[in-house]
Amino acid sequence: MSVVLVCNSGSSSFKYQLIDVARSETLASGIVERIGAGVGHAQHRHEGPENTSHGSNWDGAFEVPDHFAAFEVMLEGFAAHGPSLEEFPPVAIGHRVVQGGARFFEPTVITELVKINIDELSSLAPLHNPANLAGIEAAQRAFPDVPHVAVFDTAFHQTMPPAAYSYAIDREVAAKHRIRRYGFHGTSHRFVSRATAEFLGRPLEELRTIVLHLGNGASACAVSGGRSVETSMGMTPLEGLVMGTRSGDLDPAVLLHLQRRAGYSVAEVDELLNQRSGVLGLGGHADMRDLVAAADGGDQAAALALEVYAHRVRSYVGAYAAQLGRVDAIVFTAGVGENAALVREWCLAGLEGFGVVVDPDRNRAVERGARRISGDDSRVEVLVVPTNEELEIARQAAEVVGGTIG
């Protein structure tokens, strides 16, 4: 058995899963929230066969002043409610790290030098990398004798060519300030593109796929032969598709206009574009379920938000089809992509002339797991493939330390 503990540390929360990589099975999962806010909240679930919960689940309040305390809470959950970490000792601890810059292009065993680099890259991800690093420090204290592996959101996109990742600004300014497209959601795009090849029974090396990771955050990725060649998110996760609260693509002069004419500060612009834009700004709802319900109820602002959202996705599908030369599959994943049939339908509406035909009944069928939603006459496969970033992190961590993955 090859067991990996996967850690995803945020500034005020810490999520974890204990995964049997050989069986692709989650043994336990949990979350510790409100870190640093006095009394925190924790949940721990001991999983059973096929990820059905069994045994005692844990839900309680604890003093969680920092990430070190959060890890102690997690260990208490394992000790009290299982599974035993002595019976299922992890061969590695896999850590999600958001920003790896241009330095990290593969999963990396964490050393002191790696931690220094993660810290230096915090200027590119100030909300994420410091929290990721705090989680690494806490995990190393809790598991000092187990190898720790960093899996970077940006790593999968390091295969993009310079023409795809370069911005057309002064090259010396760009180099000095590390301004380029890095892309995000790479762990998800990698997992889904490989799962797509498995579902279709075709070699990954021959497939050209467009993956649409549609959640509260959203990104598109053009994948050729298992390699990312283009992605919608840029230097930060703000660029690209319309998202729950983020604007996506925007004329840069809008920022200058808001500063010069409306007196917005840098902080106010940041808050506007990241927290009060996207479908929330357009339609009043950040959750796609609420937005669709409002549109169905006659809310014109919500309907427009959906149209803008779908229009942007279609634009990227067309652009990536041109970059790939041909498209074998378009794949929806993540919360919205996996569950919102109407959104999927709208995103690909009007593309029949390009060989993309969505079957309405297949698309609206209530199913789980990987499935085909394209019509029999569609030249392009249209699929829904659930993502599993934690499993992908576990697999990569196990590979790095020589664990068996089946």
Phi, psi and omega per residue, in radians:
M1 nan 2.385 3.120
S2 -2.080 1.805 -3.047
V3 -1.862 2.344 3.114
V4 -2.210 2.372 3.011
L5 -1.650 2.087 -3.124
V6 -1.767 2.249 -3.087
C7 -2.090 2.331 3.083
N8 -2.246 1.734 -3.024
S9 -1.742 2.114 3.017
G10 -1.800 -3.136 -3.091
S11 -1.152 -0.573 -3.117
S12 -2.253 0.171 3.138
S13 -2.552 2.826 3.138
F14 -2.531 2.053 3.113
K15 -1.909 2.581 -3.122
Y16 -2.583 2.722 3.017
Q17 -2.511 2.435 2.996
L18 -1.793 2.066 -2.955
I19 -2.147 2.279 2.951
D20 -1.477 1.805 -3.003
V21 -1.170 -0.695 -3.093
A22 -1.040 -0.605 -3.127
R23 -1.767 -0.009 -3.072
S24 0.922 0.757 -3.017
E25 -2.138 2.302 3.067
T26 -1.455 2.145 -3.140
L27 -1.560 -0.584 3.127
A28 -2.787 2.719 3.094
S29 -2.614 2.786 3.133
G30 -3.003 3.058 3.124
I31 -2.605 2.455 2.994
V32 -2.069 2.136 -3.046
E33 -2.044 2.884 3.097
R34 1.085 0.703 3.081
I35 -1.139 2.305 3.121
G36 1.434 0.110 -3.095
A37 -1.991 0.580 -3.117
G38 1.454 -1.971 3.136
V39 -1.439 2.119 3.118
G40 -1.745 -3.133 -3.116
H41 -2.285 2.427 -3.112
A42 -2.362 2.551 3.018
Q43 -2.316 2.460 3.098
H44 -2.419 2.291 -3.129
R45 -2.215 2.166 3.059
H46 -1.550 2.039 -3.051
E47 -1.473 2.796 3.068
G48 -2.094 -2.871 3.131
P49 -0.970 2.403 -3.130
E50 0.962 0.581 3.033
N51 1.120 0.446 3.012
T52 -1.560 2.346 -3.054
S53 -1.232 2.510 3.046
H54 -2.646 3.018 -3.095
G55 1.249 -2.845 -3.091
S56 -1.622 2.256 3.032
N57 -1.663 2.699 -2.925
W58 -2.143 2.298 -3.122
D59 -2.627 1.952 -3.074
G60 -2.822 3.072 -3.127
A61 -1.892 2.454 -3.066
F62 -2.556 2.751 2.988
E63 -1.321 2.052 -3.101
V64 -2.296 1.364 -3.085
P65 -1.241 -0.447 -3.098
D66 -2.731 -3.100 -3.096
H67 -1.195 -0.500 3.080
F68 -1.088 -0.746 3.095
A69 -1.163 -0.623 3.127
A70 -1.072 -0.696 3.118
F71 -1.189 -0.599 3.078
E72 -1.130 -0.676 3.086
V73 -1.087 -0.766 3.111
M74 -1.034 -0.817 -3.133
L75 -1.078 -0.631 3.085
E76 -1.116 -0.663 3.095
G77 -1.099 -0.765 3.101
F78 -1.111 -0.762 -3.087
A79 -1.136 -0.682 -3.045
A80 -1.493 -0.550 -2.968
H81 -2.223 -0.011 3.032
G82 1.357 3.013 -0.081
P83 -1.286 2.789 -3.123
S84 -1.190 2.265 3.091
L85 -1.288 -0.215 3.000
E86 -1.379 -0.601 3.095
E87 -1.365 -0.566 3.132
F88 -2.163 1.190 -3.085
P89 -1.241 2.279 3.133
P90 -1.224 2.391 3.063
V91 -1.426 -0.281 3.125
A92 -2.811 2.755 2.985
I93 -1.951 2.043 3.135
G94 -1.694 2.240 -3.087
H95 -2.009 2.239 2.968
R96 -1.323 2.200 3.032
V97 -2.177 2.220 -2.998
V98 -1.224 -0.893 -2.965
Q99 -2.011 2.021 3.065
G100 -1.898 0.045 3.134
G101 0.999 -2.615 3.076
A102 -1.643 0.134 -3.047
R103 -1.580 -0.554 -3.027
F104 -2.058 2.078 -3.105
F105 -2.145 0.193 3.101
E106 -2.744 2.849 3.080
P107 -1.036 2.452 -2.947
T108 -2.341 2.253 3.028
V109 -1.094 2.299 -3.013
I110 -1.443 2.107 3.034
T111 -2.052 3.106 3.091
E112 -1.076 -0.661 3.120
L113 -1.146 -0.696 3.111
V114 -1.091 -0.719 3.121
K115 -1.127 -0.657 3.081
I116 -1.073 -0.733 3.128
N117 -1.163 -0.721 3.099
I118 -1.052 -0.710 3.120
D119 -1.137 -0.749 -3.135
E120 -1.133 -0.520 -3.141
L121 -1.431 0.034 3.140
S122 -1.112 -0.411 3.111
S123 -1.134 -0.409 3.108
L124 -1.561 -0.286 3.121
A125 -2.551 1.177 -3.023
P126 -1.140 -0.372 3.135
L127 -1.554 -0.239 -2.989
H128 -2.045 -0.960 -3.031
N129 -1.024 -0.724 3.101
P130 -1.047 -0.692 3.109
A131 -1.201 -0.714 3.078
N132 -1.025 -0.724 -3.131
L133 -1.189 -0.679 3.096
A134 -1.065 -0.696 3.097
G135 -1.148 -0.672 3.102
I136 -1.092 -0.798 3.139
E137 -1.054 -0.758 -3.130
A138 -1.166 -0.708 -3.131
A139 -1.170 -0.648 3.123
Q140 -1.157 -0.589 3.071
R141 -1.204 -0.699 -3.104
A142 -1.300 -0.554 -3.115
F143 -2.269 1.238 -3.034
P144 -1.224 -0.362 -3.042
D145 -1.839 0.159 -3.129
V146 -1.935 2.379 3.101
P147 -1.143 2.439 3.117
H148 -1.924 2.352 -3.051
V149 -2.189 2.258 3.066
A150 -1.621 2.249 3.058
V151 -2.037 2.050 -2.961
F152 -1.671 2.345 3.088
D153 -1.021 -0.543 -3.043
T154 -1.505 -0.249 -2.948
A155 -1.074 -0.735 -3.073
F156 -1.034 -0.502 -3.062
H157 -1.544 0.053 3.127
Q158 -1.231 -0.118 3.070
T159 -1.523 -0.063 3.108
M160 -1.093 2.464 3.082
P161 -1.265 2.787 3.141
P162 -0.943 -0.618 -3.139
A163 -1.097 -0.473 -3.129
A164 -1.500 -0.602 -3.045
Y165 -1.709 -0.117 -3.086
S166 -1.570 2.391 2.995
Y167 -1.651 2.561 -3.080
A168 -1.493 1.141 3.011
I169 -2.181 3.025 -3.138
D170 -0.863 2.145 -2.998
R171 -1.147 -0.530 3.121
E172 -1.235 -0.692 3.071
V173 -1.105 -0.775 -3.133
A174 -1.079 -0.764 -3.122
A175 -1.168 -0.726 -3.105
K176 -1.096 -0.676 -3.046
H177 -1.862 0.211 3.074
R178 0.970 0.777 -3.119
I179 -1.611 1.993 3.106
R180 -2.926 2.997 3.054
R181 -1.432 2.211 3.077
Y182 -1.836 -0.660 -3.100
G183 1.358 2.695 -3.133
F184 -2.437 -3.051 -3.058
H185 1.038 0.353 -3.053
G186 -1.063 -0.632 -3.142
T187 -1.117 -0.711 3.108
S188 -1.173 -0.812 -3.122
H189 -1.072 -0.668 3.112
R190 -1.138 -0.833 -3.132
F191 -1.049 -0.831 -3.044
V192 -1.197 -0.698 -3.138
S193 -1.121 -0.655 3.093
R194 -1.246 -0.712 3.109
A195 -1.122 -0.563 3.101
T196 -1.111 -0.790 3.113
A197 -1.057 -0.731 3.119
E198 -1.112 -0.751 -3.125
F199 -1.105 -0.727 -3.095
L200 -1.412 -0.220 -3.108
G201 1.176 0.603 -3.120
R202 -2.171 2.651 3.110
P203 -1.092 2.338 3.122
L204 -0.991 -0.616 -3.043
E205 -1.132 -0.347 -3.089
E206 -1.780 -0.095 -3.057
L207 -1.544 2.496 2.973
R208 -2.103 2.029 -2.911
T209 -2.284 2.517 2.972
I210 -1.925 2.041 3.131
V211 -1.767 2.243 3.122
L212 -1.967 1.745 3.097
H213 -1.552 1.757 -3.045
L214 -1.976 1.769 3.037
G215 -2.299 -2.666 3.017
N216 -1.090 -0.697 2.865
G217 -1.656 2.560 -3.049
A218 -2.479 2.496 3.075
S219 -2.680 2.678 3.054
A220 -1.951 2.636 3.138
C221 -2.512 2.295 3.016
A222 -1.638 2.117 -3.055
V223 -2.080 2.109 3.128
S224 -2.058 2.019 3.139
G225 1.067 0.564 3.139
G226 1.452 0.091 -3.106
R227 -2.044 2.352 3.072
S228 -1.233 2.204 3.108
V229 -2.026 -0.174 3.116
E230 -2.914 2.508 3.082
T231 -2.614 2.738 -2.964
S232 -1.481 -0.619 3.090
M233 -1.237 2.651 -2.990
G234 -2.000 -2.211 3.074
M235 -1.112 -0.526 3.074
T236 -2.287 2.987 3.097
P237 -1.312 0.188 -3.088
L238 -1.466 -0.502 -3.055
E239 -1.330 2.711 2.952
G240 1.889 -2.256 -3.064
L241 -1.184 2.758 2.962
V242 -1.204 2.400 -3.063
M243 -2.181 -2.975 -3.113
G244 -1.049 -0.911 -3.128
T245 -2.209 -0.046 -3.122
R246 -1.775 2.548 -3.032
S247 -1.258 -0.540 -2.935
G248 1.264 -2.697 -3.064
D249 -0.947 2.403 -3.093
L250 -2.683 2.456 3.021
D251 -1.039 2.133 -3.124
P252 -1.005 -0.429 3.136
A253 -1.168 -0.341 3.072
V254 -1.046 -0.705 3.134
L255 -1.110 -0.774 3.133
L256 -1.121 -0.689 3.130
H257 -1.096 -0.781 3.137
L258 -1.117 -0.609 3.138
Q259 -1.313 -0.760 -3.056
R260 -1.369 -0.740 -3.004
R261 -1.721 -0.536 -3.088
A262 -1.844 -0.116 3.085
G263 1.303 0.367 3.131
Y264 -1.181 2.431 3.005
S265 -1.459 2.941 3.085
V266 -1.020 -0.748 -3.138
A267 -1.109 -0.670 -3.139
E268 -1.207 -0.667 3.079
V269 -1.134 -0.760 3.118
D270 -1.024 -0.824 -3.126
E271 -1.131 -0.694 3.133
L272 -1.079 -0.872 -3.013
L273 -1.321 -0.511 -3.097
N274 -1.667 -0.513 -3.013
Q275 -1.996 -0.379 -3.020
R276 -2.215 0.399 -3.127
S277 -2.072 -2.641 -3.114
G278 1.081 -2.651 -3.126
V279 -1.223 -0.405 3.033
L280 -1.112 -0.840 -3.139
G281 -1.141 -0.660 -3.113
L282 -1.384 -0.762 -2.964
G283 -2.086 0.009 3.059
G284 1.471 0.029 -3.137
H285 -2.421 2.247 3.085
A286 -1.503 -0.500 -3.140
D287 -1.449 2.183 -3.063
M288 -1.071 -0.560 3.119
R289 -1.105 -0.741 3.119
D290 -1.195 -0.641 -3.129
L291 -1.152 -0.786 3.126
V292 -1.116 -0.720 3.119
A293 -1.091 -0.711 3.129
A294 -1.151 -0.724 3.120
A295 -1.117 -0.722 3.103
D296 -1.097 -0.491 3.133
G297 -1.484 0.102 3.075
G298 1.693 0.124 3.122
D299 -1.269 1.934 -3.066
Q300 -1.202 -0.604 3.110
A301 -1.136 -0.718 3.109
A302 -1.145 -0.709 3.123
A303 -1.099 -0.725 3.105
L304 -1.123 -0.708 3.118
A305 -1.020 -0.730 3.104
L306 -1.134 -0.695 3.131
E307 -1.131 -0.746 3.115
V308 -1.126 -0.746 3.122
Y309 -1.009 -0.887 -3.106
A310 -1.189 -0.670 3.122
H311 -1.024 -0.753 -3.126
R312 -1.153 -0.735 3.112
V313 -1.069 -0.822 3.140
R314 -1.026 -0.679 3.135
S315 -1.071 -0.727 3.135
Y316 -1.241 -0.645 3.086
V317 -1.044 -0.789 3.123
G318 -1.104 -0.768 -3.132
A319 -1.116 -0.712 -3.099
Y320 -1.298 -0.526 3.033
A321 -1.078 -0.687 3.107
A322 -1.158 -0.698 3.135
Q323 -1.191 -0.642 -3.100
L324 -1.387 -0.440 -3.093
G325 1.548 -0.639 3.004
R326 -2.687 2.780 3.127
V327 -2.203 2.143 3.078
D328 -1.548 -0.585 -3.085
A329 -2.659 2.494 2.942
I330 -1.988 2.216 -2.970
V331 -2.197 2.215 3.064
F332 -1.678 2.431 3.084
T333 -2.631 3.073 -3.115
A334 1.306 3.130 -2.934
G335 -0.934 -0.892 3.137
V336 -1.293 -0.813 -3.098
G337 -1.061 -0.586 -3.101
E338 -1.475 -0.412 -2.936
N339 -2.109 -0.309 -3.037
A340 -1.769 1.584 -3.085
A341 -1.064 -0.746 -3.122
L342 -1.081 -0.706 3.129
V343 -1.128 -0.745 3.099
R344 -1.034 -0.774 -3.124
E345 -1.071 -0.794 -3.121
W346 -1.158 -0.647 -3.068
C347 -1.141 -0.489 -3.097
L348 -1.939 0.128 -3.135
A349 -1.100 2.391 3.087
G350 1.504 0.071 -3.114
L351 -1.739 0.250 -3.130
E352 -1.043 -0.610 3.120
G353 -1.133 -0.301 3.097
F354 -1.745 0.213 3.090
G355 1.481 0.289 -3.122
V356 -1.888 1.910 -3.108
V357 -2.218 2.081 3.101
V358 -1.661 2.248 3.086
D359 -1.423 2.061 -3.053
P360 -1.027 -0.713 -3.105
D361 -1.215 -0.775 3.107
R362 -1.107 -0.687 -3.097
N363 -1.153 -0.655 -3.068
R364 -1.577 -0.117 3.132
A365 -1.103 2.405 3.141
V366 -1.501 1.682 -3.135
E367 -2.354 2.831 3.037
R368 -2.107 2.849 -3.140
G369 1.507 3.064 -3.137
A370 -1.178 2.400 -3.097
R371 -2.737 2.739 3.126
R372 -1.662 2.319 3.092
I373 -2.101 0.053 3.101
S374 -1.429 2.754 3.098
G375 -1.347 2.866 -3.138
D376 -1.132 -0.398 -3.126
D377 -1.667 0.146 -3.139
S378 -1.407 2.216 3.084
R379 -1.299 -0.402 3.120
V380 -1.878 2.245 3.058
E381 -1.206 2.315 3.026
V382 -2.044 2.111 -3.009
L383 -2.215 2.764 2.872
V384 -2.003 2.114 -3.114
V385 -2.263 1.915 3.131
P386 -1.030 2.390 3.091
T387 -1.504 2.775 3.066
N388 -2.619 1.429 -3.076
E389 -1.145 -0.605 -3.131
E390 -1.136 -0.751 3.105
L391 -1.111 -0.694 3.115
E392 -1.112 -0.728 3.087
I393 -1.087 -0.761 3.132
A394 -1.072 -0.760 3.130
R395 -1.079 -0.791 -3.119
Q396 -1.147 -0.711 3.122
A397 -1.112 -0.732 3.134
A398 -1.122 -0.695 3.126
E399 -1.088 -0.725 -3.097
V400 -1.106 -0.685 -3.081
V401 -1.635 0.059 3.079
G402 1.484 0.379 3.116
G403 -1.327 2.788 3.127
T404 -1.484 2.297 3.123
I405 -2.045 0.194 3.053
G406 1.433 nan nan
